[in-house]
Amino acid sequence: MKKKLKKYLPLIIGKQLQFLFFFNPKKAIQKAYILFCTPRKGKILPDQEYFLEEAEDEVILVGDTYIQTYRWSNLGETILMVHGWESNTHRWKTLILKLQKEGYNIVAFDAPAHGNSSGKLLNVPLYSECLQKIIELYRPNYIVGHSVGGMTTIFQQYLYPNQEIEKIIILAPPSELSRIMKGYQKILRLSPKFMNTLNQYFKDKHGYYFEEFSASDFAKNLKTQGLLIHDINDDIAPYTEAISINENWNEVQFISTEDFGHSLFFDEVDTMIIDFLKP
């Protein structure tokens, strides 16, 4: 019964949104936007608490959101970690332990509505605002971003190009919001008229239409030296989008993996990252 409900729930939600759109378009679009920006998981699990409790923690305020930060102090250069959608800082545990041995000072934070941070919504513009605040506070030399965290890092670097970030590492990033929104439309079976109105809502709210919000396009302006790692068989963020980012980013080294998945939780990837960070 649960499987059947899970299968048909998106269709039911989509029909409700379409019905509401007929009578109250503004409210329907707002609900669709909130639904899109609401993660279903990503909070700290009981078995993740111990590792995170070992870090120095500080809570900072970005707008009306309390952002939980973590710091594993050391004497070396500072690395900032940016996790992906429905994840949290714990996803970096293995890499953090390796970077500690290398002497790096490590900073990470939970995105809004994730981990121990407050909030109910997350989108890339909001995430990039938080990232900028963390950069101003901790002045990292390097940034490592995974998935939506990678997309956010590219967008943040596009918005704030004149910073002292020496290298950025992007793992398995999505690039095209237009492709993501087509998937959203397909899952909920929303009408073209509904999506056009939602597209305008996004433009009014964030300054971009779906087709304009592209990590590949943003990468054209990046001057920072980068490492881009993406798996050929990534079933979350298409490999073709990484190719587009690579073609537009002049200062990037592109490494393809095979059968490492979207998470890229492999020692070989950690080694690539550590080697790239070395002078």
The 8 nearest C-alpha neighbors of each residue, nearest first, counted from 0:
[[1, 3, 2, 4, 5, 6, 7, 8],
 [2, 0, 4, 3, 5, 6, 7, 8],
 [3, 1, 5, 4, 0, 6, 7, 8],
 [2, 4, 6, 0, 1, 5, 7, 8],
 [3, 5, 1, 7, 6, 2, 8, 0],
 [6, 4, 2, 8, 3, 7, 1, 9],
 [5, 7, 3, 4, 8, 2, 9, 10],
 [6, 8, 10, 4, 5, 9, 11, 3],
 [7, 9, 11, 5, 10, 4, 6, 12],
 [10, 8, 12, 187, 11, 7, 13, 186],
 [11, 9, 13, 187, 7, 8, 12, 14],
 [10, 12, 8, 14, 13, 9, 15, 7],
 [13, 11, 9, 15, 10, 14, 8, 16],
 [12, 14, 187, 10, 16, 15, 11, 9],
 [13, 15, 17, 11, 16, 12, 18, 10],
 [16, 14, 12, 18, 13, 17, 19, 11],
 [15, 17, 19, 13, 14, 18, 27, 20],
 [18, 16, 20, 14, 19, 15, 13, 21],
 [17, 19, 15, 20, 21, 16, 14, 22],
 [18, 20, 16, 21, 22, 17, 27, 23],
 [19, 21, 24, 17, 27, 23, 18, 22],
 [22, 20, 19, 18, 23, 24, 17, 27],
 [21, 23, 19, 20, 24, 18, 27, 26],
 [22, 24, 20, 19, 26, 25, 21, 27],
 [25, 23, 20, 27, 26, 28, 21, 22],
 [26, 24, 28, 27, 23, 29, 20, 30],
 [25, 27, 29, 28, 24, 23, 30, 20],
 [26, 28, 20, 24, 30, 29, 25, 19],
 [29, 27, 31, 25, 30, 26, 197, 24],
 [28, 30, 26, 32, 31, 27, 33, 25],
 [29, 31, 33, 27, 28, 32, 34, 26],
 [32, 30, 28, 34, 29, 33, 35, 27],
 [31, 33, 29, 35, 34, 30, 28, 36],
 [34, 32, 30, 36, 35, 31, 37, 29],
 [35, 33, 31, 37, 32, 36, 30, 38],
 [34, 36, 32, 33, 37, 31, 183, 38],
 [37, 35, 33, 120, 121, 34, 122, 32],
 [36, 38, 120, 34, 35, 33, 119, 121],
 [39, 37, 40, 85, 36, 120, 112, 41],
 [40, 38, 37, 85, 41, 42, 112, 113],
 [41, 39, 85, 38, 42, 86, 113, 84],
 [40, 42, 85, 86, 113, 114, 87, 43],
 [43, 41, 114, 113, 40, 44, 115, 87],
 [44, 42, 114, 47, 41, 115, 45, 48],
 [43, 45, 47, 46, 42, 48, 41, 114],
 [46, 44, 47, 48, 43, 49, 42, 50],
 [45, 47, 44, 48, 49, 43, 50, 89],
 [48, 46, 44, 45, 49, 50, 43, 89],
 [47, 49, 51, 45, 50, 46, 52, 43],
 [50, 48, 52, 51, 47, 53, 46, 45],
 [49, 51, 52, 53, 48, 47, 54, 89],
 [52, 50, 53, 48, 49, 54, 47, 89],
 [51, 53, 49, 54, 50, 48, 55, 56],
 [52, 54, 51, 50, 49, 55, 71, 56],
 [55, 53, 70, 71, 52, 51, 69, 56],
 [56, 54, 70, 69, 71, 53, 57, 52],
 [57, 55, 69, 68, 54, 70, 58, 67],
 [56, 58, 68, 67, 59, 69, 55, 70],
 [57, 59, 67, 66, 68, 65, 56, 60],
 [60, 58, 66, 65, 57, 61, 67, 68],
 [59, 61, 65, 64, 66, 62, 63, 58],
 [62, 60, 64, 63, 129, 65, 59, 66],
 [61, 63, 64, 60, 65, 129, 128, 125],
 [62, 64, 61, 60, 65, 118, 117, 66],
 [65, 63, 61, 62, 60, 117, 118, 66],
 [66, 64, 60, 117, 116, 59, 58, 61],
 [67, 65, 116, 59, 58, 60, 64, 68],
 [68, 66, 58, 116, 108, 109, 115, 57],
 [67, 69, 108, 57, 56, 107, 58, 66],
 [70, 68, 56, 107, 54, 55, 106, 108],
 [71, 69, 106, 55, 54, 105, 72, 56],
 [70, 72, 105, 54, 104, 55, 106, 73],
 [73, 71, 104, 70, 105, 74, 103, 55],
 [72, 74, 104, 75, 103, 102, 71, 99],
 [73, 75, 104, 102, 103, 76, 72, 77],
 [76, 74, 103, 102, 104, 73, 77, 101],
 [75, 77, 103, 104, 140, 78, 74, 139],
 [76, 78, 104, 139, 140, 105, 103, 141],
 [77, 79, 141, 105, 139, 142, 106, 140],
 [78, 80, 142, 106, 107, 139, 105, 143],
 [81, 79, 107, 143, 142, 144, 106, 82],
 [82, 80, 144, 148, 143, 145, 107, 79],
 [83, 81, 148, 145, 87, 144, 88, 86],
 [82, 84, 148, 147, 146, 145, 86, 85],
 [83, 85, 86, 147, 82, 146, 38, 148],
 [86, 84, 41, 40, 38, 83, 113, 39],
 [85, 87, 41, 84, 83, 82, 113, 90],
 [88, 86, 114, 109, 89, 41, 82, 113],
 [87, 89, 90, 109, 91, 108, 82, 107],
 [88, 90, 91, 92, 87, 47, 51, 50],
 [89, 91, 88, 92, 87, 86, 82, 93],
 [92, 90, 89, 94, 93, 95, 88, 80],
 [93, 91, 95, 89, 94, 90, 96, 50],
 [94, 92, 96, 95, 91, 97, 90, 269],
 [93, 95, 97, 96, 91, 92, 98, 269],
 [96, 94, 98, 92, 97, 93, 91, 99],
 [95, 97, 99, 93, 94, 98, 92, 100],
 [98, 96, 94, 100, 99, 95, 93, 101],
 [99, 97, 101, 95, 100, 96, 103, 94],
 [100, 98, 102, 96, 101, 97, 103, 95],
 [99, 101, 97, 98, 102, 96, 103, 95],
 [100, 102, 98, 99, 103, 97, 75, 273],
 [103, 101, 99, 75, 100, 73, 74, 98],
 [104, 102, 75, 76, 99, 73, 98, 101],
 [103, 105, 73, 77, 72, 75, 76, 71],
 [106, 104, 78, 71, 77, 70, 103, 79],
 [105, 107, 70, 79, 69, 78, 80, 71],
 [108, 106, 80, 69, 79, 68, 88, 70],
 [109, 107, 68, 67, 69, 88, 110, 81],
 [108, 110, 114, 87, 67, 113, 116, 88],
 [109, 111, 113, 112, 108, 116, 126, 66],
 [110, 112, 118, 113, 116, 117, 121, 109],
 [113, 111, 118, 119, 117, 120, 116, 110],
 [114, 112, 41, 42, 110, 111, 109, 116],
 [113, 115, 42, 43, 87, 109, 116, 41],
 [114, 116, 67, 113, 109, 42, 43, 117],
 [117, 115, 66, 67, 111, 114, 65, 109],
 [118, 116, 65, 112, 64, 111, 66, 115],
 [119, 117, 112, 111, 64, 120, 116, 65],
 [118, 120, 112, 37, 111, 117, 121, 38],
 [121, 119, 37, 36, 112, 118, 111, 122],
 [122, 120, 36, 111, 37, 112, 125, 126],
 [121, 123, 125, 124, 36, 126, 120, 127],
 [122, 124, 126, 151, 125, 127, 121, 147],
 [125, 123, 127, 126, 122, 128, 205, 151],
 [126, 124, 128, 123, 127, 122, 121, 129],
 [127, 125, 123, 129, 128, 124, 122, 130],
 [126, 128, 130, 155, 124, 129, 125, 151],
 [129, 127, 125, 131, 126, 130, 124, 132],
 [130, 128, 126, 132, 127, 131, 61, 133],
 [131, 129, 127, 133, 132, 128, 126, 134],
 [130, 132, 134, 128, 129, 133, 127, 135],
 [131, 133, 129, 135, 130, 134, 136, 128],
 [134, 132, 136, 130, 131, 135, 137, 129],
 [135, 133, 138, 131, 136, 137, 132, 130],
 [134, 136, 132, 133, 138, 137, 131, 139],
 [135, 137, 133, 134, 138, 132, 131, 139],
 [136, 138, 134, 139, 135, 133, 106, 77],
 [139, 137, 134, 135, 136, 140, 77, 133],
 [140, 138, 77, 141, 78, 137, 79, 134],
 [139, 141, 164, 77, 165, 78, 76, 138],
 [142, 140, 78, 166, 139, 167, 164, 165],
 [141, 143, 79, 167, 78, 80, 168, 144],
 [144, 142, 168, 80, 167, 169, 81, 79],
 [145, 143, 149, 81, 148, 169, 82, 80],
 [144, 146, 170, 149, 148, 82, 83, 169],
 [145, 147, 172, 83, 171, 149, 148, 170],
 [148, 146, 83, 150, 149, 84, 151, 172],
 [147, 149, 83, 144, 145, 151, 82, 81],
 [150, 148, 144, 145, 169, 152, 146, 172],
 [149, 151, 147, 153, 172, 152, 148, 214],
 [150, 152, 148, 154, 149, 123, 153, 127],
 [153, 151, 149, 155, 154, 150, 156, 148],
 [152, 154, 156, 150, 151, 155, 157, 214],
 [155, 153, 157, 151, 152, 156, 158, 150],
 [154, 156, 152, 158, 127, 157, 153, 151],
 [155, 157, 159, 153, 160, 158, 154, 152],
 [156, 158, 154, 155, 159, 160, 217, 153],
 [159, 157, 155, 156, 160, 154, 153, 217],
 [158, 160, 156, 157, 161, 155, 162, 131],
 [161, 159, 156, 157, 162, 158, 221, 222],
 [162, 160, 159, 163, 156, 164, 158, 222],
 [161, 163, 164, 160, 159, 156, 165, 134],
 [162, 164, 165, 140, 161, 138, 139, 160],
 [163, 165, 140, 162, 141, 166, 139, 223],
 [164, 166, 140, 141, 163, 223, 224, 167],
 [167, 165, 224, 141, 225, 164, 223, 142],
 [168, 166, 142, 225, 141, 143, 226, 169],
 [169, 167, 143, 226, 225, 227, 142, 144],
 [168, 170, 227, 149, 144, 143, 145, 226],
 [169, 171, 145, 228, 172, 227, 146, 229],
 [172, 170, 229, 146, 145, 261, 228, 236],
 [173, 171, 146, 149, 150, 170, 147, 236],
 [174, 172, 236, 146, 150, 175, 240, 147],
 [173, 175, 214, 213, 240, 215, 172, 150],
 [174, 176, 213, 177, 178, 173, 214, 212],
 [175, 177, 179, 178, 209, 212, 180, 213],
 [176, 178, 209, 210, 180, 175, 179, 181],
 [179, 177, 181, 176, 175, 180, 182, 210],
 [180, 178, 176, 182, 177, 181, 183, 175],
 [179, 181, 183, 177, 182, 178, 176, 184],
 [182, 180, 184, 178, 183, 179, 185, 177],
 [181, 183, 185, 179, 180, 184, 186, 178],
 [184, 182, 180, 186, 181, 185, 187, 179],
 [183, 185, 181, 189, 182, 188, 187, 186],
 [184, 186, 188, 182, 183, 187, 181, 189],
 [187, 185, 183, 184, 188, 182, 9, 10],
 [186, 188, 13, 9, 10, 184, 189, 185],
 [189, 187, 185, 184, 186, 13, 190, 10],
 [188, 190, 184, 187, 13, 193, 191, 17],
 [189, 191, 193, 192, 194, 188, 184, 17],
 [192, 190, 194, 193, 195, 189, 184, 196],
 [191, 193, 195, 190, 194, 196, 189, 197],
 [194, 192, 190, 196, 191, 195, 197, 189],
 [195, 193, 197, 191, 196, 192, 198, 190],
 [194, 196, 198, 192, 197, 193, 191, 199],
 [195, 197, 199, 193, 198, 194, 200, 192],
 [198, 196, 194, 200, 199, 195, 28, 193],
 [199, 197, 195, 201, 196, 200, 208, 194],
 [198, 200, 202, 196, 201, 197, 203, 195],
 [199, 201, 197, 203, 198, 202, 204, 196],
 [200, 202, 204, 198, 199, 203, 205, 197],
 [203, 201, 207, 206, 208, 199, 200, 205],
 [202, 204, 200, 201, 206, 205, 199, 207],
 [203, 205, 201, 202, 200, 206, 207, 199],
 [206, 204, 202, 207, 201, 203, 124, 208],
 [205, 207, 202, 203, 204, 208, 201, 211],
 [208, 206, 202, 211, 205, 212, 209, 201],
 [207, 209, 202, 211, 210, 198, 201, 212],
 [210, 208, 177, 212, 211, 176, 198, 207],
 [209, 211, 177, 208, 212, 176, 213, 175],
 [212, 210, 208, 209, 207, 213, 177, 176],
 [211, 213, 209, 210, 176, 207, 208, 175],
 [212, 214, 175, 215, 216, 174, 211, 217],
 [215, 213, 174, 217, 216, 218, 150, 153],
 [214, 216, 244, 218, 213, 217, 243, 174],
 [217, 215, 213, 218, 214, 219, 247, 244],
 [216, 218, 214, 219, 215, 157, 220, 213],
 [219, 217, 248, 215, 221, 220, 216, 247],
 [220, 218, 247, 248, 217, 216, 221, 215],
 [219, 221, 218, 217, 157, 222, 248, 216],
 [222, 220, 218, 223, 219, 248, 157, 156],
 [223, 221, 220, 250, 224, 249, 160, 248],
 [224, 222, 221, 166, 225, 165, 250, 167],
 [223, 225, 250, 166, 251, 167, 222, 165],
 [226, 224, 251, 167, 166, 168, 250, 223],
 [225, 227, 168, 252, 251, 253, 169, 167],
 [228, 226, 253, 169, 170, 168, 252, 254],
 [229, 227, 254, 170, 255, 253, 171, 169],
 [230, 228, 171, 255, 170, 256, 238, 231],
 [229, 231, 256, 233, 257, 232, 255, 260],
 [230, 232, 238, 257, 233, 256, 255, 229],
 [233, 231, 230, 234, 258, 257, 260, 238],
 [232, 234, 261, 230, 260, 235, 231, 236],
 [233, 235, 232, 236, 237, 261, 260, 238],
 [236, 234, 233, 261, 237, 173, 171, 260],
 [235, 237, 173, 233, 234, 172, 171, 238],
 [238, 236, 239, 240, 233, 235, 234, 173],
 [237, 239, 241, 240, 231, 233, 236, 229],
 [240, 238, 242, 237, 241, 243, 231, 236],
 [241, 239, 243, 242, 238, 174, 237, 244],
 [242, 240, 244, 238, 243, 239, 245, 229],
 [241, 243, 239, 245, 240, 244, 246, 238],
 [244, 242, 240, 246, 241, 245, 215, 247],
 [245, 243, 215, 241, 247, 242, 246, 248],
 [244, 246, 242, 248, 243, 247, 241, 253],
 [245, 247, 243, 244, 248, 242, 249, 215],
 [248, 246, 219, 244, 245, 218, 249, 215],
 [249, 247, 218, 245, 219, 250, 251, 246],
 [248, 250, 251, 247, 246, 222, 219, 221],
 [249, 251, 224, 248, 225, 222, 223, 252],
 [252, 250, 225, 226, 248, 249, 224, 253],
 [251, 253, 226, 227, 225, 254, 250, 245],
 [254, 252, 227, 228, 226, 251, 245, 255],
 [253, 255, 228, 227, 256, 252, 229, 226],
 [256, 254, 229, 230, 228, 231, 253, 257],
 [257, 255, 230, 231, 229, 259, 254, 258],
 [256, 258, 230, 231, 259, 232, 255, 260],
 [257, 259, 260, 232, 230, 256, 231, 233],
 [260, 258, 263, 257, 230, 256, 261, 265],
 [261, 259, 233, 258, 262, 263, 230, 232],
 [260, 262, 233, 263, 171, 235, 230, 234],
 [261, 263, 264, 260, 259, 171, 145, 146],
 [264, 262, 259, 261, 265, 260, 268, 170],
 [265, 263, 262, 266, 259, 268, 269, 260],
 [266, 264, 267, 268, 263, 269, 259, 262],
 [267, 265, 269, 268, 270, 264, 271, 94],
 [266, 268, 270, 265, 269, 271, 264, 272],
 [269, 267, 271, 270, 266, 265, 272, 263],
 [268, 270, 266, 272, 271, 267, 94, 273],
 [269, 271, 267, 273, 268, 272, 274, 266],
 [272, 270, 268, 274, 269, 273, 275, 267],
 [271, 273, 269, 275, 270, 274, 276, 268],
 [274, 272, 270, 276, 275, 271, 269, 277],
 [275, 273, 271, 277, 276, 272, 270, 269],
 [276, 274, 272, 273, 277, 271, 226, 278],
 [275, 277, 273, 274, 272, 278, 166, 141],
 [276, 278, 274, 275, 273, 272, 101, 271],
 [277, 276, 275, 274, 273, 166, 165, 76]]
